[in-house]
Amino acid sequence: MSSSGRNARRSARTAGSALGASVLALTLLTTAACGPENSSADVAVTAGAQPNLGLPANLDELKKWKFDDWEKWAKDYALPAAAKGFWTLDKLLKAKPDEPIAPPAPPTAPPAQPPAQPTQPAPPTQAPAQPTAPGAPSVPSAPGTKPPAGQPTQPGHPTTPAAPKPSGTQQPASQAPAPPAQPPAGQPTQAPAQPGQPSQPAKPAQPAQPADNGNDPLPKTVNAQPLPHPYTKLGVHGKLFADEPGSGAAAAGGLNHFQCSATVVADPAHPGRSNLVWTAGHCVHQGRGGAFFSNLSFIPAFNSNGALSGGKQADESQYAPFGIWNATQAVTSPQWKAEGGKGGDPATHYDFAIIRVKPADGAKSLEETVGGAVPVWFNAPREQLTISEYGYPAAAPFDGMELNRCESGRPSRLSYEPSRPPMHAIGCTMTGGSSGGGWLAVKDGQPVLVSNVSVGKHTGEPKFQAGPYLDDVAAGAYDFLSRKG
């Protein structure tokens, strides 16, 4: 994908894309916790993916990948580190905010049908001229009835089909309320058995799908709040800078510098000495047909003392209190790598990435330097989550200099593909630059990472962001990079 093509896609995106004071003191927990599985149906991993990527035919198979499977597939995980001193203040300030992926626009309504020619009304008892065959599509509903399932009623969000609404208690997709017992679409209804006649055998059950296509009502807007300086006690949060692959005038002019947000996560293979950072897939890889970004560098607690706030200038020791950490390895999901790049589509369900940074020779690890690392909670029960999002929004009205937080509460579900685990959706007004920012919840009294910013809608109401549900695919990628270090 060319740089101009990537920038065109970025320009088409909608502008836009967190724990309370009681849990701000992070501990040195280093093991990833697991909760009940929230598995999806046995479906194709990719939709229109590139050939010869070595991907399995279905999602359940991918969830079972072992270390060797990941190693065979992730052949380009090793990255050349940015040269020492590459990220000057001038480049950092020129870096464009990497926008959260825009939700899809609502479909255009079909043109109105011309009025039918007047005909003589048929007697009430007269049968239709052409009876509908069993299994044939039904006649469209009359005006005023509910739209078909899956059509949005507000911009950027699929509606819930005509099925029982979920209760006020959030449930995992695998525990979504079932619809009323009805025959599958396209099959005739079985008539009741006549007395003395055996009943028809039940048809095999279809793979479980959310009764509402995996969607809840959109969350309410939550305003992002800047955190007070200094950020040294929040050193696990920081900014990620990278160069998008490309050439030509844009690259030569330094216009391929981008910025995201990211979070230091625990490394199970190196307890207490993690050099792993979690972010969004679209912050490190272009997606379908593309490549990894270059010069990936992480700055924890960026601008901790406010040295750059208000347009001020400062040296590196002031705006990067823990230094600049260059990435040497990265892995994203097979789905993002094969499908990513389009706005608000099934690839966003797996829009995450893990990178490994390199400490200076003989220096402490990233975790030891910033004072902690956040464990990752995979397959977290949705009803147990209260989300706090952290990030450095850089698109208007923000300027990227301040760490912000959204206390967003229990997440809703948002889905672009019912066969995949629904994404988490929260109200938050953070904008471009917050992409990849960590979503934290509390488990056993400690902060844990449960998602990252992927999708964002920040025009109109409500303003919200969405992030991937971290299932066994995310756990496999995480385990792979942990063990490669």
Secondary structure, DSSP 8 states (H G I E B T S, - for coil): --HHHHHHHHHHS-S-----GGG-S-------EE-------S--S-SS--TTS---SSHHHHHT--HHHHHHH-TT-B-----TT-S-HHHHHH-EE---B----------------------TT---SS---TT-------TTS---TT--SBTTB----SS----SS---GGG-----S---TTS-------TTS-------------TTTT----------EE--S--GGGTTEEEEEEE-S--SHHHHTTTTEEEEEEEEE--TTSTT---EEEE-GGGTB--TT--B-EEEEEEETTTTT-TTGGG----HHHH-TT--EEEEEEEE-HHHHHH-SSTTSGGGGG--EEEEEE--TT---HHHHHT--B-BEET--GGG--EEEEE---STT--S-S-EEEEEES-EEE-S-TTS--EEEEE----TT-TT-EEEEEETTEEEEEEE--EEE-SSSS-EEEE----HHHHHHHHHHHHH-
